[in-house]
């Protein structure tokens, strides 16, 4: 009888402990994660900004292969530069430099955007010249100012390494290693690089996770007109807009933006609207990296895009709101890459 009583009491205590743990776990977003992005009923879900959905539906073998390629320096001529060099997953998916450092220390012509949440962009690069992440992944490998390799040599390097040949066959079958499958795998990994459960997302889902000041900042963000371009899952990335709608932007008249793709006069100085997710982590700001201050960036946007002047209180409140958009950063275990061999083309630093 004592044994039965003891067992029953044990179950009861276990239930109490588990029940007590559920509330903070759910409050932290744990149950949201396990629900694959399903949200509780909240009127805030009708807001123009949408919480980042959770999605575990991916091909693990493909994303693991893409992860290795994302960190693979042998896709560059020097054997030193990786995708992560310019899109550092330790620093918000960007490199926190005005322009990235490429082959032979050459400096790129434009600020490198974050790779985090890039799946929510309508196109890739500031000028939108790549229609998706797969197309974008091919560009840096063959760009002489970036990885400075060629697609053929990149494929040759991977084909020389038996482990890569095996992994590609497992994922792509007889198609094996081509520049298309290389880019496809990298893109599959990059699509997993989302940052859900930002405090603002939890507020949208019905949890009171932002302060009065931050909520007032969001009201200003909407009321002043910022929301017209910065909305949706990425809080941006959904349209192309001219930089300098209210007045010409005089700080950079040499970067022509979308015009380089379309050659249409009306597309001069038109750029893809940047994502504002994790914006506090990705200074410097704008395509020309003209400011390191998020407050100044907000004021520049107000002046050049909306034709208004924000006072310091308004600016600080909008900045406070923007900082609530920082979500859970991807926790990446650095991949161990297979060794080269005598058949692998050697790096060339020249």
The 8 nearest C-alpha neighbors of each residue, nearest first, counted from 0:
[[1, 3, 2, 4, 5, 6, 7, 8],
 [0, 2, 4, 3, 5, 6, 7, 8],
 [1, 3, 5, 0, 4, 6, 7, 8],
 [4, 2, 6, 0, 5, 1, 7, 8],
 [3, 5, 1, 7, 2, 6, 8, 0],
 [4, 6, 2, 8, 3, 7, 1, 9],
 [7, 5, 9, 3, 8, 4, 2, 10],
 [8, 6, 4, 10, 9, 5, 3, 11],
 [7, 9, 11, 5, 6, 10, 4, 12],
 [10, 8, 6, 12, 7, 11, 5, 13],
 [11, 9, 13, 7, 8, 12, 14, 6],
 [12, 10, 8, 14, 9, 13, 7, 15],
 [11, 13, 15, 9, 14, 10, 8, 16],
 [14, 12, 10, 16, 11, 15, 17, 9],
 [13, 15, 11, 17, 12, 16, 18, 10],
 [14, 16, 12, 18, 13, 17, 19, 11],
 [17, 15, 19, 13, 18, 14, 12, 20],
 [18, 16, 20, 14, 19, 15, 13, 21],
 [19, 17, 15, 21, 20, 16, 14, 22],
 [18, 20, 16, 17, 21, 15, 22, 23],
 [19, 21, 17, 18, 22, 23, 24, 16],
 [22, 20, 24, 18, 19, 23, 25, 17],
 [21, 23, 25, 24, 20, 26, 19, 18],
 [24, 22, 26, 25, 21, 20, 27, 19],
 [25, 23, 21, 27, 29, 26, 22, 20],
 [24, 26, 30, 29, 28, 22, 27, 23],
 [27, 25, 23, 24, 28, 22, 29, 206],
 [28, 26, 24, 25, 29, 23, 30, 196],
 [27, 29, 31, 25, 26, 30, 32, 196],
 [30, 28, 25, 32, 24, 31, 27, 33],
 [31, 29, 25, 33, 32, 28, 34, 24],
 [30, 32, 28, 34, 29, 33, 36, 37],
 [33, 31, 29, 30, 34, 35, 36, 53],
 [32, 34, 30, 35, 31, 29, 36, 53],
 [33, 35, 31, 37, 32, 36, 30, 38],
 [36, 34, 53, 33, 32, 37, 54, 31],
 [35, 37, 53, 52, 34, 31, 32, 38],
 [38, 36, 34, 35, 31, 39, 52, 53],
 [39, 37, 204, 36, 40, 31, 41, 34],
 [38, 40, 204, 41, 37, 205, 31, 44],
 [41, 39, 38, 42, 204, 205, 44, 43],
 [40, 42, 43, 205, 44, 204, 39, 203],
 [41, 43, 44, 45, 40, 205, 46, 203],
 [44, 42, 203, 45, 41, 46, 204, 205],
 [43, 45, 42, 46, 203, 41, 204, 49],
 [44, 46, 43, 42, 47, 41, 49, 48],
 [45, 47, 44, 48, 43, 49, 203, 42],
 [48, 46, 230, 231, 49, 45, 226, 44],
 [49, 47, 231, 230, 46, 232, 234, 50],
 [48, 50, 232, 231, 47, 51, 44, 46],
 [51, 49, 200, 232, 52, 203, 48, 195],
 [50, 52, 195, 232, 49, 53, 200, 194],
 [53, 51, 36, 50, 54, 195, 35, 37],
 [52, 54, 36, 35, 32, 51, 55, 195],
 [55, 53, 56, 35, 52, 36, 57, 191],
 [54, 56, 57, 53, 35, 191, 58, 59],
 [57, 55, 54, 58, 59, 53, 35, 191],
 [58, 56, 59, 55, 62, 54, 187, 191],
 [57, 59, 61, 60, 62, 56, 187, 63],
 [58, 60, 62, 61, 57, 63, 64, 56],
 [61, 59, 63, 58, 62, 64, 170, 169],
 [62, 60, 64, 58, 59, 63, 184, 170],
 [61, 63, 188, 65, 59, 64, 187, 60],
 [64, 62, 66, 60, 65, 61, 59, 67],
 [65, 63, 61, 67, 62, 66, 60, 184],
 [66, 64, 185, 184, 62, 68, 188, 63],
 [65, 67, 69, 63, 64, 68, 188, 62],
 [68, 66, 64, 70, 65, 69, 334, 71],
 [67, 69, 71, 65, 70, 66, 185, 64],
 [70, 68, 66, 82, 67, 71, 65, 185],
 [69, 71, 68, 67, 81, 83, 82, 72],
 [70, 72, 68, 73, 69, 81, 67, 74],
 [73, 71, 81, 79, 78, 80, 74, 75],
 [74, 72, 78, 75, 71, 79, 76, 156],
 [73, 75, 153, 72, 71, 140, 78, 76],
 [76, 74, 146, 73, 78, 148, 77, 80],
 [75, 77, 148, 147, 347, 78, 346, 146],
 [78, 76, 348, 347, 346, 79, 75, 80],
 [77, 79, 73, 72, 346, 75, 76, 80],
 [78, 80, 72, 77, 75, 81, 73, 76],
 [79, 81, 72, 75, 84, 146, 78, 77],
 [82, 80, 72, 83, 84, 70, 71, 69],
 [81, 83, 69, 84, 85, 86, 70, 80],
 [82, 84, 87, 86, 81, 85, 70, 69],
 [85, 83, 81, 82, 86, 87, 80, 94],
 [84, 86, 94, 83, 87, 93, 99, 82],
 [87, 85, 93, 92, 83, 94, 84, 114],
 [86, 88, 83, 92, 93, 89, 90, 94],
 [87, 89, 92, 90, 91, 86, 83, 93],
 [88, 90, 87, 91, 92, 328, 93, 329],
 [91, 89, 88, 87, 92, 93, 280, 94],
 [90, 92, 280, 93, 88, 281, 89, 113],
 [91, 93, 88, 86, 113, 87, 114, 115],
 [94, 92, 86, 113, 87, 91, 95, 85],
 [93, 95, 85, 96, 87, 86, 90, 84],
 [96, 94, 282, 93, 281, 283, 97, 90],
 [95, 97, 98, 94, 99, 283, 110, 282],
 [96, 98, 288, 110, 283, 95, 99, 287],
 [99, 97, 110, 107, 96, 109, 106, 111],
 [98, 100, 107, 106, 85, 96, 101, 111],
 [101, 99, 106, 104, 105, 107, 98, 102],
 [100, 102, 145, 105, 104, 144, 106, 99],
 [101, 103, 104, 145, 144, 105, 146, 147],
 [104, 102, 105, 101, 348, 349, 144, 77],
 [105, 103, 101, 102, 100, 106, 144, 99],
 [104, 106, 101, 103, 100, 102, 144, 107],
 [107, 105, 100, 99, 101, 98, 104, 108],
 [106, 108, 98, 99, 109, 100, 144, 105],
 [107, 109, 98, 106, 110, 99, 287, 254],
 [110, 108, 98, 286, 107, 287, 111, 97],
 [109, 111, 98, 286, 97, 288, 287, 112],
 [110, 112, 98, 109, 99, 93, 85, 113],
 [113, 111, 93, 110, 114, 124, 86, 273],
 [112, 114, 93, 92, 115, 86, 111, 91],
 [113, 115, 92, 117, 86, 116, 112, 93],
 [116, 114, 192, 117, 92, 113, 193, 91],
 [115, 117, 193, 118, 119, 192, 114, 233],
 [118, 116, 114, 119, 115, 120, 113, 190],
 [117, 119, 116, 190, 120, 132, 189, 131],
 [118, 120, 117, 233, 116, 121, 236, 232],
 [121, 119, 236, 122, 117, 118, 237, 123],
 [120, 122, 237, 236, 119, 238, 123, 130],
 [123, 121, 130, 127, 120, 131, 129, 124],
 [122, 124, 127, 129, 131, 130, 135, 120],
 [125, 123, 127, 126, 128, 129, 122, 135],
 [124, 126, 271, 270, 127, 123, 256, 286],
 [125, 127, 257, 256, 270, 124, 128, 271],
 [128, 126, 122, 123, 124, 129, 125, 271],
 [127, 129, 126, 260, 124, 130, 123, 122],
 [130, 128, 123, 135, 134, 127, 131, 122],
 [129, 131, 122, 123, 128, 134, 127, 132],
 [132, 130, 122, 134, 133, 129, 123, 135],
 [131, 133, 135, 186, 134, 136, 123, 118],
 [134, 132, 186, 182, 183, 136, 135, 131],
 [133, 135, 129, 132, 136, 131, 137, 130],
 [134, 136, 132, 129, 133, 137, 138, 131],
 [137, 135, 182, 133, 134, 138, 132, 139],
 [136, 138, 135, 134, 182, 140, 139, 133],
 [137, 139, 135, 136, 140, 141, 142, 134],
 [140, 138, 142, 141, 145, 146, 137, 136],
 [141, 139, 146, 148, 138, 142, 137, 147],
 [140, 142, 149, 148, 147, 139, 138, 143],
 [141, 143, 139, 147, 145, 144, 140, 146],
 [144, 142, 147, 145, 141, 146, 148, 102],
 [145, 143, 101, 142, 102, 105, 147, 107],
 [144, 146, 101, 142, 102, 147, 143, 139],
 [145, 147, 75, 140, 148, 139, 102, 76],
 [148, 146, 143, 142, 141, 145, 76, 144],
 [149, 147, 76, 141, 75, 140, 146, 150],
 [150, 148, 141, 152, 151, 153, 140, 147],
 [149, 151, 153, 152, 178, 141, 154, 148],
 [150, 152, 154, 149, 153, 155, 178, 177],
 [153, 151, 155, 149, 154, 150, 156, 148],
 [152, 154, 150, 156, 74, 155, 151, 149],
 [153, 155, 151, 157, 152, 156, 177, 158],
 [156, 154, 152, 158, 153, 157, 151, 159],
 [157, 155, 153, 159, 343, 154, 158, 344],
 [156, 158, 154, 159, 160, 155, 163, 153],
 [159, 157, 155, 160, 156, 164, 154, 176],
 [158, 160, 343, 156, 157, 342, 155, 161],
 [159, 161, 158, 157, 163, 162, 339, 164],
 [162, 160, 164, 163, 165, 159, 158, 157],
 [163, 161, 165, 164, 160, 166, 337, 167],
 [162, 164, 166, 165, 161, 160, 157, 167],
 [163, 165, 161, 167, 162, 166, 158, 168],
 [166, 164, 162, 168, 163, 167, 169, 161],
 [167, 165, 163, 169, 168, 164, 162, 170],
 [168, 166, 170, 175, 164, 169, 165, 171],
 [167, 169, 172, 175, 165, 171, 166, 170],
 [168, 170, 166, 167, 172, 171, 165, 60],
 [169, 171, 167, 168, 172, 61, 166, 60],
 [172, 170, 168, 167, 175, 174, 169, 173],
 [173, 171, 168, 174, 169, 175, 170, 167],
 [172, 174, 175, 168, 171, 167, 176, 169],
 [175, 173, 172, 171, 176, 168, 177, 180],
 [176, 174, 168, 173, 167, 171, 172, 177],
 [175, 177, 167, 180, 154, 174, 181, 158],
 [178, 176, 180, 179, 154, 181, 175, 174],
 [177, 179, 181, 180, 182, 150, 154, 176],
 [180, 178, 182, 177, 181, 183, 133, 137],
 [179, 181, 183, 177, 182, 178, 184, 176],
 [182, 180, 178, 184, 179, 183, 177, 185],
 [183, 181, 133, 185, 179, 136, 180, 184],
 [184, 182, 180, 186, 133, 181, 185, 179],
 [183, 185, 65, 187, 181, 186, 182, 61],
 [186, 184, 65, 182, 188, 187, 183, 69],
 [187, 185, 189, 133, 183, 132, 188, 184],
 [186, 188, 184, 190, 62, 185, 189, 183],
 [189, 187, 62, 65, 185, 186, 190, 191],
 [190, 188, 186, 192, 191, 187, 185, 114],
 [189, 191, 187, 188, 192, 118, 186, 193],
 [190, 192, 189, 188, 193, 187, 62, 57],
 [193, 191, 189, 115, 190, 116, 329, 194],
 [192, 194, 116, 115, 191, 195, 190, 329],
 [193, 195, 326, 327, 328, 116, 192, 329],
 [196, 194, 51, 326, 327, 197, 193, 52],
 [195, 197, 326, 200, 201, 327, 198, 28],
 [326, 198, 196, 200, 199, 325, 324, 195],
 [197, 199, 201, 323, 200, 208, 196, 202],
 [198, 200, 202, 323, 197, 201, 324, 203],
 [201, 199, 50, 203, 197, 202, 198, 196],
 [200, 202, 204, 198, 203, 199, 206, 196],
 [201, 203, 206, 199, 205, 200, 204, 207],
 [204, 202, 43, 200, 201, 205, 44, 199],
 [205, 203, 201, 202, 41, 38, 206, 39],
 [204, 206, 202, 41, 203, 201, 207, 43],
 [205, 207, 202, 201, 208, 204, 203, 26],
 [208, 206, 202, 209, 205, 201, 210, 203],
 [207, 209, 202, 198, 206, 201, 210, 199],
 [210, 208, 207, 213, 198, 214, 202, 199],
 [211, 209, 213, 212, 214, 208, 207, 215],
 [210, 212, 214, 213, 215, 209, 216, 316],
 [213, 211, 215, 210, 214, 316, 216, 319],
 [214, 212, 320, 216, 210, 319, 215, 211],
 [213, 215, 211, 217, 216, 212, 210, 218],
 [214, 216, 218, 212, 217, 213, 211, 219],
 [217, 215, 317, 316, 213, 219, 320, 214],
 [216, 218, 220, 214, 219, 215, 320, 221],
 [217, 219, 215, 221, 216, 220, 222, 214],
 [220, 218, 222, 216, 221, 217, 223, 215],
 [221, 219, 217, 225, 218, 223, 222, 216],
 [222, 220, 226, 218, 219, 224, 223, 225],
 [221, 223, 219, 224, 220, 218, 225, 226],
 [222, 224, 221, 220, 219, 225, 305, 226],
 [223, 225, 226, 221, 222, 227, 220, 305],
 [226, 224, 220, 227, 221, 223, 229, 228],
 [225, 227, 229, 221, 224, 228, 230, 220],
 [228, 226, 225, 224, 229, 230, 221, 47],
 [229, 227, 226, 230, 235, 225, 272, 238],
 [230, 228, 235, 234, 226, 227, 225, 231],
 [229, 231, 234, 48, 235, 47, 226, 228],
 [230, 232, 48, 49, 234, 233, 47, 235],
 [231, 233, 49, 51, 234, 50, 48, 119],
 [232, 234, 235, 274, 231, 119, 276, 236],
 [235, 233, 230, 229, 231, 275, 274, 232],
 [236, 234, 229, 274, 233, 230, 273, 237],
 [235, 237, 120, 272, 274, 273, 238, 121],
 [236, 238, 121, 235, 120, 272, 239, 228],
 [239, 237, 272, 236, 271, 240, 121, 228],
 [238, 240, 271, 270, 272, 269, 241, 237],
 [241, 239, 269, 270, 272, 242, 271, 238],
 [240, 242, 269, 268, 243, 244, 270, 239],
 [243, 241, 268, 269, 244, 240, 248, 304],
 [242, 244, 247, 248, 303, 246, 304, 245],
 [243, 245, 304, 246, 241, 242, 303, 247],
 [246, 244, 306, 303, 304, 243, 305, 247],
 [245, 247, 243, 303, 244, 248, 306, 304],
 [248, 246, 243, 249, 244, 245, 303, 242],
 [249, 247, 243, 250, 246, 242, 303, 251],
 [248, 250, 251, 247, 252, 243, 246, 253],
 [249, 251, 248, 252, 289, 287, 247, 253],
 [252, 250, 249, 253, 254, 248, 287, 289],
 [251, 253, 254, 249, 250, 255, 248, 268],
 [254, 252, 251, 255, 268, 256, 250, 249],
 [255, 253, 256, 252, 251, 268, 287, 109],
 [256, 254, 268, 267, 258, 253, 259, 257],
 [257, 255, 126, 268, 269, 270, 258, 254],
 [256, 258, 126, 269, 259, 260, 266, 270],
 [257, 259, 266, 262, 267, 261, 260, 256],
 [260, 258, 257, 262, 261, 256, 255, 126],
 [261, 259, 258, 257, 262, 128, 126, 127],
 [260, 262, 258, 263, 259, 257, 266, 264],
 [263, 261, 258, 259, 260, 264, 266, 257],
 [262, 264, 261, 266, 265, 258, 267, 260],
 [265, 263, 266, 267, 262, 258, 261, 268],
 [264, 266, 263, 267, 258, 269, 268, 262],
 [267, 265, 258, 269, 264, 263, 257, 268],
 [266, 268, 258, 255, 269, 265, 264, 256],
 [269, 267, 255, 256, 241, 242, 266, 270],
 [268, 270, 241, 240, 266, 256, 257, 267],
 [271, 269, 239, 126, 256, 125, 240, 257],
 [270, 272, 239, 125, 238, 273, 126, 236],
 [271, 273, 236, 235, 239, 238, 270, 240],
 [274, 272, 236, 235, 271, 275, 112, 125],
 [273, 275, 235, 236, 233, 234, 276, 272],
 [276, 274, 278, 234, 235, 277, 273, 233],
 [275, 277, 324, 278, 274, 233, 325, 234],
 [278, 276, 325, 279, 280, 324, 275, 326],
 [277, 279, 275, 280, 276, 281, 321, 322],
 [278, 280, 277, 281, 322, 282, 293, 325],
 [281, 279, 278, 91, 277, 282, 90, 325],
 [280, 282, 278, 279, 95, 91, 93, 283],
 [283, 281, 284, 291, 95, 280, 279, 292],
 [282, 284, 291, 288, 290, 97, 95, 281],
 [283, 285, 288, 282, 290, 291, 289, 296],
 [286, 284, 288, 287, 289, 283, 110, 290],
 [285, 287, 110, 288, 109, 284, 125, 111],
 [286, 288, 289, 285, 109, 110, 251, 97],
 [289, 287, 284, 283, 97, 285, 286, 290],
 [288, 290, 287, 284, 285, 283, 291, 250],
 [291, 289, 292, 284, 283, 288, 296, 295],
 [290, 292, 283, 282, 284, 293, 289, 288],
 [293, 291, 295, 294, 290, 296, 283, 282],
 [292, 294, 296, 295, 297, 291, 318, 279],
 [295, 293, 297, 292, 296, 318, 314, 298],
 [294, 296, 298, 292, 297, 293, 299, 290],
 [295, 297, 293, 299, 294, 298, 292, 300],
 [298, 296, 294, 300, 295, 299, 301, 293],
 [297, 299, 295, 301, 300, 296, 302, 309],
 [300, 298, 296, 302, 301, 297, 303, 295],
 [301, 299, 297, 304, 303, 298, 302, 296],
 [300, 302, 305, 298, 299, 307, 304, 303],
 [301, 303, 306, 307, 299, 300, 305, 308],
 [304, 302, 243, 245, 300, 246, 306, 301],
 [303, 305, 244, 245, 300, 243, 301, 302],
 [304, 306, 301, 307, 245, 302, 303, 300],
 [307, 305, 302, 245, 303, 304, 301, 308],
 [308, 306, 302, 301, 305, 309, 303, 304],
 [309, 307, 302, 301, 310, 298, 306, 305],
 [308, 310, 313, 314, 298, 307, 311, 301],
 [309, 311, 313, 312, 314, 308, 315, 298],
 [312, 310, 314, 313, 315, 309, 316, 294],
 [311, 313, 315, 314, 310, 316, 309, 317],
 [314, 312, 316, 310, 311, 315, 309, 317],
 [313, 315, 311, 317, 312, 316, 309, 318],
 [316, 314, 318, 312, 317, 313, 311, 319],
 [315, 317, 216, 319, 313, 318, 314, 212],
 [316, 318, 216, 320, 314, 319, 315, 220],
 [319, 317, 321, 315, 320, 316, 314, 294],
 [318, 320, 316, 213, 322, 317, 321, 315],
 [321, 319, 213, 317, 216, 318, 323, 322],
 [322, 320, 318, 323, 319, 324, 317, 278],
 [321, 323, 324, 319, 320, 325, 279, 318],
 [322, 324, 199, 198, 320, 321, 325, 197],
 [325, 323, 276, 322, 197, 321, 277, 199],
 [326, 324, 277, 197, 323, 322, 276, 327],
 [197, 327, 325, 194, 195, 196, 324, 328],
 [326, 328, 194, 195, 196, 329, 197, 325],
 [327, 329, 194, 326, 330, 91, 193, 195],
 [330, 328, 331, 192, 327, 194, 193, 88],
 [331, 329, 328, 332, 88, 327, 89, 333],
 [330, 332, 329, 333, 88, 334, 89, 328],
 [333, 331, 334, 330, 335, 329, 66, 67],
 [332, 334, 331, 335, 70, 67, 66, 336],
 [335, 333, 67, 336, 332, 66, 70, 331],
 [334, 336, 333, 337, 67, 332, 338, 70],
 [337, 335, 334, 338, 67, 71, 70, 68],
 [336, 338, 162, 339, 335, 160, 163, 161],
 [339, 337, 336, 340, 160, 162, 335, 343],
 [338, 340, 343, 160, 337, 341, 159, 342],
 [339, 341, 343, 342, 338, 160, 159, 344],
 [340, 342, 343, 339, 344, 159, 345, 160],
 [341, 343, 340, 159, 344, 339, 160, 156],
 [342, 344, 159, 340, 156, 341, 339, 345],
 [345, 343, 156, 342, 346, 155, 152, 341],
 [344, 346, 343, 347, 78, 76, 156, 77],
 [347, 345, 77, 78, 76, 348, 344, 73],
 [346, 348, 77, 349, 76, 345, 78, 75],
 [347, 349, 77, 346, 76, 103, 102, 78],
 [348, 347, 103, 77, 76, 102, 346, 147]]
